[in-house]
Amino acid sequence: MLTKKTSKNQLTLPKEIVKEFADISYFDAVVADREIVLTPVKIKPVDADLATVRTKTERLGITPADVAEAVKWARKRK
């Protein structure tokens, strides 16, 4: 389908394409082999991700002391 770039460097997606992504508002855009590739992205609240990380660390038995030790190890000069 043909799409035109506007003077403000914006592209309008054809209705036939947009209807396939009705619940998506954001796309990740990359250039691959001189083609523009759009990948649908769902944005999650930061709190949701933090809760997931906290749940996983608890399940794995990782303590705040473990995290502090890992940071100390990562900051060592080589």
PAVEX-289495 format. One record per residue: x, z, y of N, C-alpha, C in turn; residue in three letters. Coordinates in Angstrom, 1 decimal. Atoms other than C-alpha are relative to their C-alpha. Layout:
<sites>
<site n_xx="X" n_zz="Z" n_yy="Y" ca_xx="X" ca_zz="Z" ca_yy="Y" c_xx="X" c_zz="Z" c_yy="Y" type="ALA"/>
...
</sites>
This chain:
<sites>
<site n_xx="0.8" n_zz="0.0" n_yy="-1.2" ca_xx="0.0" ca_zz="0.0" ca_yy="0.0" c_xx="0.9" c_zz="0.0" c_yy="1.2" type="MET"/>
<site n_xx="-0.7" n_zz="0.1" n_yy="-1.2" ca_xx="1.2" ca_zz="-0.8" ca_yy="3.4" c_xx="-0.2" c_zz="1.1" c_yy="1.0" type="LEU"/>
<site n_xx="0.0" n_zz="-1.1" n_yy="-1.0" ca_xx="2.0" ca_zz="2.0" ca_yy="5.9" c_xx="0.9" c_zz="-0.4" c_yy="1.2" type="THR"/>
<site n_xx="-0.7" n_zz="0.3" n_yy="-1.1" ca_xx="3.2" ca_zz="1.7" ca_yy="9.4" c_xx="0.6" c_zz="1.2" c_yy="0.7" type="LYS"/>
<site n_xx="-0.7" n_zz="-1.1" n_yy="-0.8" ca_xx="5.7" ca_zz="4.0" ca_yy="11.3" c_xx="-0.4" c_zz="-0.2" c_yy="1.4" type="LYS"/>
<site n_xx="0.5" n_zz="0.1" n_yy="-1.4" ca_xx="4.3" ca_zz="4.9" ca_yy="14.7" c_xx="1.2" c_zz="0.2" c_yy="0.9" type="THR"/>
<site n_xx="-1.0" n_zz="-0.2" n_yy="-1.0" ca_xx="6.3" ca_zz="5.2" ca_yy="17.9" c_xx="0.6" c_zz="1.4" c_yy="0.0" type="SER"/>
<site n_xx="-0.4" n_zz="-1.4" n_yy="0.1" ca_xx="6.5" ca_zz="8.9" ca_yy="17.3" c_xx="0.6" c_zz="0.3" c_yy="-1.4" type="LYS"/>
<site n_xx="-0.7" n_zz="-0.1" n_yy="1.3" ca_xx="8.2" ca_zz="8.3" ca_yy="13.9" c_xx="-0.9" c_zz="0.7" c_yy="-1.1" type="ASN"/>
<site n_xx="1.0" n_zz="-0.6" n_yy="0.9" ca_xx="5.0" ca_zz="9.4" ca_yy="12.0" c_xx="-0.5" c_zz="-1.1" c_yy="-0.9" type="GLN"/>
<site n_xx="0.6" n_zz="0.9" n_yy="0.9" ca_xx="3.5" ca_zz="7.8" ca_yy="8.9" c_xx="-1.4" c_zz="0.5" c_yy="-0.3" type="LEU"/>
<site n_xx="1.4" n_zz="-0.4" n_yy="0.4" ca_xx="-0.2" ca_zz="7.7" ca_yy="8.1" c_xx="-0.1" c_zz="-0.4" c_yy="-1.5" type="THR"/>
<site n_xx="0.2" n_zz="0.3" n_yy="1.5" ca_xx="-0.9" ca_zz="7.9" ca_yy="4.3" c_xx="-1.4" c_zz="-0.6" c_yy="-0.2" type="LEU"/>
<site n_xx="1.2" n_zz="0.6" n_yy="0.3" ca_xx="-3.6" ca_zz="5.6" ca_yy="3.0" c_xx="-1.0" c_zz="1.0" c_yy="-0.7" type="PRO"/>
<site n_xx="1.0" n_zz="-0.9" n_yy="0.6" ca_xx="-6.9" ca_zz="7.3" ca_yy="2.0" c_xx="0.1" c_zz="0.0" c_yy="-1.5" type="LYS"/>
<site n_xx="-0.1" n_zz="0.1" n_yy="1.5" ca_xx="-6.4" ca_zz="6.1" ca_yy="-1.6" c_xx="1.0" c_zz="1.0" c_yy="-0.5" type="GLU"/>
<site n_xx="-1.1" n_zz="-0.9" n_yy="0.4" ca_xx="-3.2" ca_zz="8.2" ca_yy="-1.8" c_xx="-0.4" c_zz="1.4" c_yy="0.3" type="ILE"/>
<site n_xx="0.3" n_zz="-1.3" n_yy="-0.5" ca_xx="-4.4" ca_zz="11.2" ca_yy="0.2" c_xx="-1.1" c_zz="0.7" c_yy="-0.9" type="VAL"/>
<site n_xx="1.1" n_zz="-0.6" n_yy="0.8" ca_xx="-7.5" ca_zz="11.7" ca_yy="-2.0" c_xx="0.5" c_zz="0.6" c_yy="-1.3" type="LYS"/>
<site n_xx="-0.6" n_zz="-0.5" n_yy="1.2" ca_xx="-5.2" ca_zz="12.3" ca_yy="-5.0" c_xx="0.7" c_zz="1.4" c_yy="0.3" type="GLU"/>
<site n_xx="-0.6" n_zz="-1.2" n_yy="-0.3" ca_xx="-3.7" ca_zz="15.3" ca_yy="-3.1" c_xx="-0.9" c_zz="0.8" c_yy="1.0" type="PHE"/>
<site n_xx="1.0" n_zz="-0.6" n_yy="-0.9" ca_xx="-6.8" ca_zz="16.8" ca_yy="-1.5" c_xx="0.4" c_zz="1.5" c_yy="0.4" type="ALA"/>
<site n_xx="-0.3" n_zz="-1.4" n_yy="-0.2" ca_xx="-5.5" ca_zz="20.4" ca_yy="-1.8" c_xx="1.4" c_zz="0.2" c_yy="0.5" type="ASP"/>
<site n_xx="-1.4" n_zz="-0.1" n_yy="-0.4" ca_xx="-2.0" ca_zz="19.7" ca_yy="-0.5" c_xx="0.1" c_zz="-0.4" c_yy="1.5" type="ILE"/>
<site n_xx="-0.2" n_zz="0.3" n_yy="-1.4" ca_xx="-1.0" ca_zz="19.9" ca_yy="3.2" c_xx="1.5" c_zz="-0.4" c_yy="0.3" type="SER"/>
<site n_xx="-1.4" n_zz="0.2" n_yy="-0.3" ca_xx="2.8" ca_zz="19.7" ca_yy="2.9" c_xx="0.7" c_zz="-0.8" c_yy="-1.2" type="TYR"/>
<site n_xx="-0.8" n_zz="0.8" n_yy="0.9" ca_xx="5.2" ca_zz="17.3" ca_yy="1.2" c_xx="1.5" c_zz="0.2" c_yy="0.3" type="PHE"/>
<site n_xx="-1.5" n_zz="0.0" n_yy="-0.2" ca_xx="9.0" ca_zz="17.5" ca_yy="0.7" c_xx="0.4" c_zz="-1.4" c_yy="0.0" type="ASP"/>
<site n_xx="-0.4" n_zz="1.4" n_yy="-0.2" ca_xx="10.5" ca_zz="14.2" ca_yy="1.9" c_xx="1.5" c_zz="-0.1" c_yy="-0.2" type="ALA"/>
<site n_xx="-1.4" n_zz="0.3" n_yy="0.2" ca_xx="13.8" ca_zz="12.9" ca_yy="0.6" c_xx="0.2" c_zz="-1.5" c_yy="-0.1" type="VAL"/>
<site n_xx="-0.4" n_zz="1.4" n_yy="0.1" ca_xx="15.6" ca_zz="9.6" ca_yy="0.6" c_xx="0.8" c_zz="-0.2" c_yy="-1.3" type="VAL"/>
<site n_xx="-0.7" n_zz="0.3" n_yy="1.2" ca_xx="16.6" ca_zz="8.2" ca_yy="-2.8" c_xx="0.1" c_zz="-1.5" c_yy="-0.2" type="ALA"/>
<site n_xx="-0.2" n_zz="1.4" n_yy="0.2" ca_xx="18.1" ca_zz="4.8" ca_yy="-3.2" c_xx="-0.8" c_zz="-0.8" c_yy="1.1" type="ASP"/>
<site n_xx="0.7" n_zz="0.6" n_yy="-1.1" ca_xx="16.7" ca_zz="3.8" ca_yy="0.2" c_xx="-1.5" c_zz="-0.1" c_yy="-0.1" type="ARG"/>
<site n_xx="1.5" n_zz="-0.2" n_yy="0.1" ca_xx="13.2" ca_zz="4.9" ca_yy="-0.7" c_xx="-0.3" c_zz="1.4" c_yy="0.5" type="GLU"/>
<site n_xx="0.5" n_zz="-1.3" n_yy="-0.4" ca_xx="11.2" ca_zz="7.7" ca_yy="0.8" c_xx="-0.8" c_zz="0.6" c_yy="-1.1" type="ILE"/>
<site n_xx="0.8" n_zz="-0.7" n_yy="1.1" ca_xx="10.0" ca_zz="10.1" ca_yy="-1.9" c_xx="-0.6" c_zz="1.2" c_yy="0.5" type="VAL"/>
<site n_xx="0.7" n_zz="-1.2" n_yy="-0.4" ca_xx="7.3" ca_zz="12.6" ca_yy="-1.1" c_xx="-0.4" c_zz="0.8" c_yy="-1.2" type="LEU"/>
<site n_xx="0.4" n_zz="-0.9" n_yy="1.1" ca_xx="6.8" ca_zz="15.6" ca_yy="-3.4" c_xx="-1.0" c_zz="1.0" c_yy="0.5" type="THR"/>
<site n_xx="0.9" n_zz="-1.0" n_yy="-0.5" ca_xx="3.7" ca_zz="17.8" ca_yy="-3.0" c_xx="0.6" c_zz="1.4" c_yy="-0.1" type="PRO"/>
<site n_xx="-0.5" n_zz="-1.4" n_yy="0.0" ca_xx="4.6" ca_zz="21.4" ca_yy="-2.0" c_xx="-1.2" c_zz="0.9" c_yy="0.4" type="VAL"/>
<site n_xx="1.0" n_zz="-1.0" n_yy="-0.3" ca_xx="2.3" ca_zz="24.4" ca_yy="-2.1" c_xx="0.8" c_zz="1.2" c_yy="0.7" type="LYS"/>
<site n_xx="-0.7" n_zz="-1.1" n_yy="-0.8" ca_xx="3.4" ca_zz="27.1" ca_yy="0.5" c_xx="-0.6" c_zz="1.3" c_yy="-0.5" type="ILE"/>
<site n_xx="0.5" n_zz="-1.4" n_yy="0.4" ca_xx="3.1" ca_zz="30.7" ca_yy="-0.7" c_xx="0.5" c_zz="1.0" c_yy="1.0" type="LYS"/>
<site n_xx="-0.4" n_zz="-1.0" n_yy="-1.0" ca_xx="3.2" ca_zz="33.7" ca_yy="1.5" c_xx="1.3" c_zz="0.7" c_yy="-0.5" type="PRO"/>
<site n_xx="-1.3" n_zz="-0.7" n_yy="0.4" ca_xx="6.6" ca_zz="35.5" ca_yy="1.5" c_xx="-0.3" c_zz="1.2" c_yy="-0.8" type="VAL"/>
<site n_xx="0.3" n_zz="-1.2" n_yy="0.7" ca_xx="5.0" ca_zz="38.7" ca_yy="0.3" c_xx="-0.3" c_zz="-0.3" c_yy="-1.5" type="ASP"/>
<site n_xx="0.3" n_zz="0.4" n_yy="1.4" ca_xx="3.8" ca_zz="36.9" ca_yy="-2.9" c_xx="1.3" c_zz="-0.2" c_yy="-0.8" type="ALA"/>
<site n_xx="-1.3" n_zz="0.2" n_yy="0.6" ca_xx="7.3" ca_zz="35.9" ca_yy="-3.7" c_xx="0.8" c_zz="1.3" c_yy="-0.2" type="ASP"/>
<site n_xx="-0.7" n_zz="-1.3" n_yy="0.1" ca_xx="8.7" ca_zz="39.3" ca_yy="-3.0" c_xx="-0.6" c_zz="0.9" c_yy="-1.1" type="LEU"/>
<site n_xx="0.6" n_zz="-0.8" n_yy="1.0" ca_xx="6.2" ca_zz="41.0" ca_yy="-5.2" c_xx="0.4" c_zz="-0.6" c_yy="-1.4" type="ALA"/>
<site n_xx="-0.4" n_zz="0.5" n_yy="1.3" ca_xx="7.1" ca_zz="38.6" ca_yy="-8.0" c_xx="1.4" c_zz="0.4" c_yy="-0.4" type="THR"/>
<site n_xx="-1.4" n_zz="-0.4" n_yy="0.2" ca_xx="10.8" ca_zz="39.4" ca_yy="-7.6" c_xx="0.1" c_zz="1.5" c_yy="-0.4" type="VAL"/>
<site n_xx="0.0" n_zz="-1.4" n_yy="0.3" ca_xx="10.1" ca_zz="43.1" ca_yy="-7.6" c_xx="-0.5" c_zz="0.3" c_yy="-1.4" type="ARG"/>
<site n_xx="0.6" n_zz="-0.2" n_yy="1.3" ca_xx="8.0" ca_zz="42.9" ca_yy="-10.7" c_xx="1.0" c_zz="-0.4" c_yy="-1.1" type="THR"/>
<site n_xx="-1.0" n_zz="0.5" n_yy="1.0" ca_xx="10.7" ca_zz="40.9" ca_yy="-12.5" c_xx="1.2" c_zz="0.9" c_yy="-0.1" type="LYS"/>
<site n_xx="-1.1" n_zz="-0.9" n_yy="0.0" ca_xx="13.5" ca_zz="43.2" ca_yy="-11.5" c_xx="-0.4" c_zz="1.3" c_yy="-0.8" type="THR"/>
<site n_xx="0.4" n_zz="-1.2" n_yy="0.7" ca_xx="11.5" ca_zz="46.2" ca_yy="-12.8" c_xx="-0.1" c_zz="-0.3" c_yy="-1.5" type="GLU"/>
<site n_xx="0.1" n_zz="0.4" n_yy="1.4" ca_xx="10.7" ca_zz="44.4" ca_yy="-16.0" c_xx="1.4" c_zz="-0.1" c_yy="-0.7" type="ARG"/>
<site n_xx="-1.3" n_zz="0.1" n_yy="0.5" ca_xx="14.4" ca_zz="43.7" ca_yy="-16.5" c_xx="0.8" c_zz="1.3" c_yy="0.1" type="LEU"/>
<site n_xx="-0.7" n_zz="-1.3" n_yy="-0.1" ca_xx="15.4" ca_zz="47.3" ca_yy="-15.7" c_xx="1.1" c_zz="-0.1" c_yy="1.0" type="GLY"/>
<site n_xx="-1.0" n_zz="0.1" n_yy="-1.1" ca_xx="17.5" ca_zz="46.3" ca_yy="-12.6" c_xx="-0.3" c_zz="1.0" c_yy="1.0" type="ILE"/>
<site n_xx="0.2" n_zz="-1.1" n_yy="-1.0" ca_xx="18.0" ca_zz="49.3" ca_yy="-10.3" c_xx="0.6" c_zz="-0.4" c_yy="1.3" type="THR"/>
<site n_xx="-0.7" n_zz="0.2" n_yy="-1.3" ca_xx="19.0" ca_zz="49.4" ca_yy="-6.6" c_xx="1.5" c_zz="0.1" c_yy="-0.1" type="PRO"/>
<site n_xx="-1.4" n_zz="-0.2" n_yy="0.2" ca_xx="22.4" ca_zz="50.6" ca_yy="-7.8" c_xx="0.6" c_zz="-1.3" c_yy="-0.6" type="ALA"/>
<site n_xx="-0.5" n_zz="1.3" n_yy="0.6" ca_xx="22.8" ca_zz="47.4" ca_yy="-9.9" c_xx="0.1" c_zz="-1.1" c_yy="1.1" type="ASP"/>
<site n_xx="0.0" n_zz="1.0" n_yy="-1.0" ca_xx="21.9" ca_zz="45.3" ca_yy="-6.9" c_xx="1.2" c_zz="0.2" c_yy="1.0" type="VAL"/>
<site n_xx="-1.1" n_zz="-0.3" n_yy="-0.9" ca_xx="24.4" ca_zz="47.1" ca_yy="-4.7" c_xx="1.4" c_zz="-0.3" c_yy="-0.6" type="ALA"/>
<site n_xx="-1.2" n_zz="0.3" n_yy="0.7" ca_xx="27.1" ca_zz="46.7" ca_yy="-7.3" c_xx="0.2" c_zz="-1.5" c_yy="-0.1" type="GLU"/>
<site n_xx="-0.1" n_zz="1.4" n_yy="0.0" ca_xx="26.3" ca_zz="43.0" ca_yy="-7.6" c_xx="0.4" c_zz="-0.6" c_yy="1.3" type="ALA"/>
<site n_xx="-0.4" n_zz="0.5" n_yy="-1.4" ca_xx="26.6" ca_zz="42.5" ca_yy="-3.8" c_xx="1.4" c_zz="0.3" c_yy="0.2" type="VAL"/>
<site n_xx="-1.4" n_zz="-0.4" n_yy="-0.2" ca_xx="29.9" ca_zz="44.4" ca_yy="-3.8" c_xx="0.9" c_zz="-1.0" c_yy="-0.7" type="LYS"/>
<site n_xx="-0.8" n_zz="0.9" n_yy="0.8" ca_xx="31.2" ca_zz="42.2" ca_yy="-6.6" c_xx="0.0" c_zz="-1.4" c_yy="0.7" type="TRP"/>
<site n_xx="0.1" n_zz="1.3" n_yy="-0.5" ca_xx="30.0" ca_zz="39.0" ca_yy="-4.9" c_xx="0.8" c_zz="-0.2" c_yy="1.3" type="ALA"/>
<site n_xx="-0.7" n_zz="0.1" n_yy="-1.3" ca_xx="31.7" ca_zz="39.9" ca_yy="-1.6" c_xx="1.5" c_zz="0.2" c_yy="-0.1" type="ARG"/>
<site n_xx="-1.4" n_zz="-0.2" n_yy="0.2" ca_xx="35.1" ca_zz="40.5" ca_yy="-3.1" c_xx="0.7" c_zz="-1.3" c_yy="0.4" type="LYS"/>
<site n_xx="-0.8" n_zz="1.2" n_yy="-0.4" ca_xx="37.8" ca_zz="38.2" ca_yy="-1.8" c_xx="0.7" c_zz="-0.5" c_yy="-1.3" type="ARG"/>
<site n_xx="-0.6" n_zz="0.6" n_yy="1.2" ca_xx="39.2" ca_zz="35.9" ca_yy="-4.4" c_xx="1.5" c_zz="-0.3" c_yy="0.3" type="LYS"/>
</sites>
